[in-house]
Amino acid sequence: MSPRRPVRAWVGKPHTDPAELAGPRGLTEDVLRGDEDERGGAEGDDAFWESLLTPQRLARIDAVVSARLGSVTVVLDRLLDAHNVAAVLRTAEGLGLARAHIVLHDARDAGAHRRVTQDADKWLDVGTEEDGAFVAKKLASEGFAVYAGHLDAQARPYTELPVDRPVALLFGNEHEGPSPETIAACAGTFRIPMAGFTQSFNVSVAAGIALSQICSTRRAFLRSAGDLSTEERRELRSRFLRLAAKLARRVKR
């Protein structure tokens, strides 16, 4: 079996100049480390990083930044399978979420998902936590209504979750689900109605279904593709400029 081809982070015609095979012109090791260089390539110099990217890539970055949602997030509570974590992170990034939260099942799991996310996690603000209830309470203090995916009598269909305020969807361990303490810290629970004999979807599929619905209805409520402030968009764009250039160099190497 041939090795998986890495995701392409560079848009435009491929470079054929042997002198540029190590990466975009001007992207030296000093710049990659964030050091100042004589051309002004400091970590915060957006103009420098823009000069390394094609117009198509810059347009894509601007489009992505404008569609980022800070008022929808996802919490993955003690998932066992790193592939499930990776799949949800890829879905979250693809739907335009700005951040995600991972409650580790085991301290050794830290970073395991990054092997299979195809770099999607790099475009997200991913925080790792130690307790699901703590994350739920923290998000609630920030104004989020946190709903846990759980099959109980009070669980409402995912299509009926309110979106008039920031929303966080929490998905628990594949076998045990969220802990009672975590559920108690949430605003409520939700379920995805099943039309077949299967009781529930795989957690990554369930997250894709529910997050897609919430993102769509939240954007309709906001009447906007994204909701980041001007300052948040500026900071995110600066981060994406640097990341796009560095990923391009890594892929070419």
N, C-alpha and C positions, 0 to 999 in steps of 0.2 A: 504494500500500500504506500502510495506516495505521501510525503509529509504534507500537512495542511499548509496552504499558502497563506502567509500573513495578510491581514486586512490592509488595504492600500489607503494610506493617509494622505497621499499626494495626488492632486487633481491636475491634469495637464499632460503634455507630451513627455514621454520618458527621456531622460538625459542620456546622451551617447558620448559625451566628452569624458574620456578616462579621468581627467583631472577632477571631475565632479562626482565620480562614483562614490566617494566617501560621504557625500551629502550635499545639501544646497550650498551654494557659494557663500562663504562667510560664516558658516555654522561650524566653528572650531570647537575643540574640546573645552577651551576656556569659556566660550559662550554657553556651551551645554551645562557647565557647572554654575552658570549664573554670574561669572566674573565680568567685570568691566573690560571692554577692549577699546582699542584706540579709535574705532569708528563710532563709538558711543553705543555699542551693543549691550547696554546694561539690561538687567532683568526687567526693568520697568519701561524700557524704550519700545513702545508699540511700533513706531515707524521702522525701527530696525527689523523687527520680526515680520512686519508686513512686507518688507522688501524681499523676503525669502520665499513668499508664497505667491501662487498664481492668482489672477483676478477671480477665477472660478472658485478657488478655495476660499478666498476672502469673502466672496458673496455667500458661500455656503455657511461660513462661520457667522456672518451677520444674521442670516436667516434663522439659524439654530438659536442664537442668543435671543432674538426677538420672540421666539416661541417657547422659551423656557418657563416652566411653571414652578414657582416657589411655594404655592399654596396647595399642592398635592404631593404627598410623599408616601413611601412604603417602608414598612418595618418587617424584617425577616427574623422571626424569633426562634432561635435554636434549630435551624434546619440542619439535617444530617448530611444531605448530599450537596457537595460543592457545585455539582452541575445544575441543581435546582436554583441555588443562589445565583450562579452565573446567568442562567436563563432569565431570571426575574430582573437582574440588573440590566441586561441587554434590552429587555422589554421596557423597563423604566426609562432608560436613556433614549430609546427610540420614540417613546411617547412624549418626550420633552420634559421629564421631571428634572429638577435641579439637584435633588439630593435623595439619599436612601440611607436606611439604618439597618445594621446587622447586629443581632444579638448572637454571640458565638455559642455554639453548642459545646465546643472544647477550645481551650486556648490555642491548641495546635492547629486549629482550623483557620487562624488569621491569615488572610491572603491567599488561601487555597483556591478560591473562586477565580482569582485573576488569571489562572492558567487557561481558563476556558471561556472568558468573556469576550475574546476578540477585541480587546482594548476598550470595550464599552464603559467599563468601570472608571477609566481615566477621565472620561468626560463628565462624570458625576462627582458630587461631593458625598463620599461614602464614609459614614461614621460607624465605628464598631463600639458596641455597648456590652455590658455584662448581665443586664436584667431587663426583661420585657416590660414589666410593670413600671420600672423607672423611666424607660423611654416613653411609655404611654403618658405618664404624668408630666414628663418634661414637655412633650409636644402639646399637651392640654394647656400647660401654662403659657405656651406660645400662641394660643388661640386656635389650635387644631381640634377638630372633632375626630377622635380615634375610634375606628371600628375594627373589630377582630373577626376574621373569618372563622365561623364556628357553627356546628349543627346543633342548635338548641331551639326550644319552642319559641323563644323571643326573637330569634334572628330574623331580620327583615330581608327581602330580596335585594340584591345588590343594586338593582335599577331604581330602588326607592330611597337610597341614601341621599340625604340633603347635601346640596353643594353651595349653600348660601354663605358658607364660611370655609376656611381651609380644612382639608380632609386628609387623614392618614389612614391607610389600610394596613392592618397587621395580619401576617400569615404565620401560623405556628408550626411547630415540629410536625414532620410528615406523619408520624404515628400517634403522637399524643395531643397534637394541637396546642393552642395557647394554654398556659397554666391558669388555674382559677384566679390567682392573684393578678395576673396580667389582664384577664377578662374583666375583673372587678375595677381595674384602673381605666378601662375604656368607656367610651360613651355608649357603646352598644355592640351588637354582633350582627353579622350579615351572612347570607348564604347565596349560593348560585343554584337556582332550581334545575333539577335534572329531569330529562325526558326519557332516559333509559333506565336499565336495571342497576347501573353503576351508582354507588352512593355519592361519590364525589370525584372531581377532577384531580389530576396531579397538581401539586401546589404551584408549579410554574405556569401551568395552563390556567388555573384558577386566577392567578395574579394577572395574567395577560388579559383575561376576559374582564375582570372587575376594574383594573386600572384603565383599560381602554374606555370603558363606560364612564368612569369618574372624570377622566381627563376631558372627554368630549362634552359632558354636561357642565363641568366647571368652566370650560372655555366659553360655552354658550351663555352661561350666567354672567361671566365677566365681559362678554362681547369683545374678546381680545384673544389672540393666540398665546400671549405670554403675560406675566404679571410682575416681572422683576422691576425694581426701581431703576432710575437712570444710573445711579451709582453702582448698583449691583450688576447691571448690564455692562457697564464700563469695565468693572473688575473681572467679570466673567470673560469678556472679549479678550482682555489682556492675557488671561490665563490660557484661553484657547489658542491664541496666536502662538505663544511659546510652545504649547503642547503639539500643535500641528506641525511646526517646523522640526521639533525634536523627534516625533514619531516618523516623519518622512525620512530623516537621516537614518534612523534605526532600521526601517524597512529596506532602504537601499543597501545598507551594509549586509 
